Amino acid sequence: MILISLASLIGLSTLSLSERRLKKIVLYLVSFSAGSLFGDAFFHLLPEASSKSGFTLSVSLSLIGGIAFSFIVEKVIHWRHCHLPITRHHIHPLALMNLFGDAVHNFIDGMIIAASFLASVPIGIATAVAVFFHEVPQEIGDFGVLMHGGFSRMKALSYNFVTALTALVGAAVAFVLSGYIDNLNHFILPFAAGTFIYIAGSDLIPELHREVEAHKSLLQFFAFAAGVGIMLALLVFG
């Protein structure tokens, strides 16, 4: 589980880049993150949640619950009225919402890995490896979002690592709840999917529309498609 959390430090690979060069690629990392979130929700979380009983009403309610919960959290954040430009002295709610989403994501990952180990050690190991490779592209995108939202590189790296540690909390919770709740993943997975869909669609995609130059917009689309494509590849070849 610690290895999964260390994937959040992938942002160290950007420390050799100049500030000017990093700013040029940040929006493409945001695009990549949006694609990864959508891909994860629609290729992994929702199909897995509905694999046994189908896309039932409980799956739909859990999905909407994740969207509603994200909406409420963002409303609380926006009570501070974000009318200031994105600077190092003013953190944009976009970055705060991404931290929230990443924490939920890693918490769910921790629960899934723990549940897999409860089934059998080989399944648990296979799941942990799959989650690690799933986390690498996700954390690259998350690091870009935090940078775009006003965090310095080191703060973005630090906060990304702190949210990654929620995987440990998720694993502990899963071990405790598994003795009391049957089919726990049936409710958790669509809820997580709802948070990912909300963050990608409500926060990240609108941010990308600030760029109107045709060639840069095309590059954003390719970055978005790459995020989706990697999630699809993990499904096909994982």
Secondary structure, DSSP 8 states (H G I E B T S, - for coil): -HHHHHGGGGGGGGTTS-HHHHHHHHHHHHHHHHHHHHHIIIIIIHHHHTTTT-S-HHHHHHHHHHHHHHHHHHHHHHTT---S--BTTB--HHHHHHHHHHHHHHHHHHHHHHHHHHH-HHHHHHHHHHHHHHHHHHHHHHHHHHHHTT--HHHHHHHHHHHHTHHHHHHHHHHHHTTT-TTTHHHHHHHHHHHHHHIIIIIIHHHHTT---HHHHHHHHHHHHHHHHHHHHHHHH-
